[in-house]
Amino acid sequence: MNQSQSVKIGKTDVLIAPKLGLGTNKVGGHNLFKGLKDTDGKAVIKTALDEGISLLDTAFMYGLGRSEEIIGEVLQEYDRAQVILATKAAQDVRKDYQPNNEPEFLKNAVEQALKRLHTDYIDIFFIHFPDKTTPKDEAVAALAALKKEGKIRAIGVSNFSLAQLKEANKNGEVDLVEDNYSLVQRTAEKELFPYLKEQQISFVPYYPLASGLLTGKYQATDRDKFERFTPAQFRQIIAALVQVKELAQKHAATVAQVILAWYLQNPALSVVIPGARKPEQVQNNVGALNVELTPAEYTQIDKLFREF
Ligand SMILES: NC(=O)c1ccc[n+]([C@@H]2O[C@H](COP(=O)([O-])OP(=O)(O)OC[C@H]3O[C@@H](n4cnc5c(N)ncnc54)[C@H](OP(=O)(O)O)[C@@H]3O)[C@@H](O)[C@H]2O)c1
């Protein structure tokens, strides 16, 4: 696919180009990560927009509104119409941050996010996590009403099981799903992708770089930072990354760029939103748009990580 082509979100008129966006949980996400500085966060957003990225993926939970505020501040210096804003909510501060999908809660969450983002519409609004009680089609119906009012342009759900997604999409109103997916976390391929394709629902993976592991910057001795993997799996991933590095050298690219290029060429994925702590990481990741893998290289990478 030509990377300057735009990607359509679900059945909406939201078009995104390039297919590479930015994840912003390290922009203002002080409650989630230690040592973040708002100045770095602003620089990350500015660098992304200056480099031509249009999709910014944020959430209330990233700094309890701070990430959205920082984006809202930076956007004052840019053309809002050129930016695709995606945000999420569900965590209820009154209930110890337990998810809440009640229609009134979601409507209020959208209003609050609009204020923090200094805008009058949100391009993509996600229910961040499912709660235990609200019928999912009722939650989505509340968002569909906001879509009619023009306050949001696309409806997303995140961290929903297939059964919850089907309930949410009873009336065909879900446009986009965001879930954990990377070359080393591939369960969505079997569990979600067939239904998404059938229903024309777009998919955006989170943790595409497996929290930095797939940039190639970690060694076999770093498994304590990635306990999800058994020691044998971790060794296998590190060995696979050595091969990705050889491939990257052929393209005069970095490991992160080659991994991101694989996602960009994967037709099951709509947009890819690697996160960044520093502007240099954004600059590096944007370079993925210039890497074109041959079909043989694409298959080679696919096979290297098939088992995860
Ligand atoms: N819907 C959900 O429930 C959910 C959950 C999680 C995330 N998300 C979204 O998905 C986005 C992506 O996930 P993520 O940011 O957690 O993980 P990720 O994209 O897999 O990894 C991003 C991290 O890797 C490191 N990194 C990025 N580019 C690099 C480079 N070129 N070289 C070296 N290191 C690099 C940075 O961390 P260090 O510098 O600290 O190593 C960065 O914060 C988030 O930002 C957020 O918007 C959504």
The ligand as a MOL file (V3000), in Angstrom:
LIG
                    3D

  0  0  0     0  0            999 V3000
M  V30 BEGIN CTAB
M  V30 COUNTS 48 52 0 0 0
M  V30 BEGIN ATOM
M  V30 1 N -6.5960 1.1230 24.5910 0
M  V30 2 C -5.7940 0.7470 25.5760 0
M  V30 3 O -6.2000 0.1520 26.5800 0
M  V30 4 C -4.3320 1.0710 25.4580 0
M  V30 5 C -3.3980 0.4130 26.2840 0
M  V30 6 C -2.0490 0.7410 26.1170 0
M  V30 7 C -1.6630 1.6790 25.1720 0
M  V30 8 N -2.6030 2.3210 24.4010 0 CHG=1
M  V30 9 C -2.2220 3.3120 23.3750 0
M  V30 10 O -1.3310 2.6900 22.4720 0
M  V30 11 C -0.1400 3.4720 22.3700 0
M  V30 12 C 1.0250 2.5590 22.0790 0
M  V30 13 O 1.3230 1.7460 23.2000 0
M  V30 14 P 2.5700 2.0430 24.1470 0
M  V30 15 O 3.0300 3.4190 23.8510 0
M  V30 16 O 2.2020 1.7230 25.5250 0 CHG=-1
M  V30 17 O 3.6230 0.9700 23.6920 0
M  V30 18 P 4.5090 0.7840 22.3790 0
M  V30 19 O 4.0520 1.6520 21.2830 0
M  V30 20 O 4.6030 -0.6770 22.1510 0
M  V30 21 O 5.9480 1.2510 22.8940 0
M  V30 22 C 6.2000 2.6340 23.0330 0
M  V30 23 C 7.4260 2.8400 23.9020 0
M  V30 24 O 8.5940 2.2490 23.3030 0
M  V30 25 C 9.7070 3.1280 23.4430 0
M  V30 26 N 10.0550 3.5900 22.0790 0
M  V30 27 C 9.2060 4.0760 21.1280 0
M  V30 28 N 9.8640 4.3350 19.9890 0
M  V30 29 C 11.1470 4.0150 20.2090 0
M  V30 30 C 12.3030 4.0580 19.4050 0
M  V30 31 N 12.2570 4.4680 18.1440 0
M  V30 32 N 13.4820 3.6320 19.9400 0
M  V30 33 C 13.5340 3.1840 21.2160 0
M  V30 34 N 12.4730 3.1260 22.0360 0
M  V30 35 C 11.2810 3.5340 21.5290 0
M  V30 36 C 9.2460 4.2890 24.3290 0
M  V30 37 O 9.3790 3.9270 25.7060 0
M  V30 38 P 10.7360 4.0540 26.5560 0
M  V30 39 O 11.5130 5.2150 26.0500 0
M  V30 40 O 10.2240 4.2180 27.9380 0
M  V30 41 O 11.4460 2.7530 26.3450 0
M  V30 42 C 7.7560 4.3110 24.0320 0
M  V30 43 O 7.0140 4.9450 25.0370 0
M  V30 44 C -0.0810 4.2200 23.7130 0
M  V30 45 O 0.7790 5.3260 23.6750 0
M  V30 46 C -1.5230 4.5610 23.9080 0
M  V30 47 O -1.8760 5.7000 23.1270 0
M  V30 48 C -3.9140 1.9990 24.5190 0
M  V30 END ATOM
M  V30 BEGIN BOND
M  V30 1 1 1 2
M  V30 2 2 2 3
M  V30 3 1 2 4
M  V30 4 1 4 5
M  V30 5 2 4 48
M  V30 6 2 5 6
M  V30 7 1 6 7
M  V30 8 2 7 8
M  V30 9 1 8 9
M  V30 10 1 8 48
M  V30 11 1 9 10
M  V30 12 1 9 46
M  V30 13 1 10 11
M  V30 14 1 11 12
M  V30 15 1 11 44
M  V30 16 1 12 13
M  V30 17 1 13 14
M  V30 18 2 14 15
M  V30 19 1 14 16
M  V30 20 1 14 17
M  V30 21 1 17 18
M  V30 22 2 18 19
M  V30 23 1 18 20
M  V30 24 1 18 21
M  V30 25 1 21 22
M  V30 26 1 22 23
M  V30 27 1 23 24
M  V30 28 1 23 42
M  V30 29 1 24 25
M  V30 30 1 25 26
M  V30 31 1 25 36
M  V30 32 1 26 27
M  V30 33 1 26 35
M  V30 34 2 27 28
M  V30 35 1 28 29
M  V30 36 1 29 30
M  V30 37 2 29 35
M  V30 38 1 30 31
M  V30 39 2 30 32
M  V30 40 1 32 33
M  V30 41 2 33 34
M  V30 42 1 34 35
M  V30 43 1 36 37
M  V30 44 1 36 42
M  V30 45 1 37 38
M  V30 46 2 38 39
M  V30 47 1 38 40
M  V30 48 1 38 41
M  V30 49 1 42 43
M  V30 50 1 44 45
M  V30 51 1 44 46
M  V30 52 1 46 47
M  V30 END BOND
M  V30 END CTAB
M  END
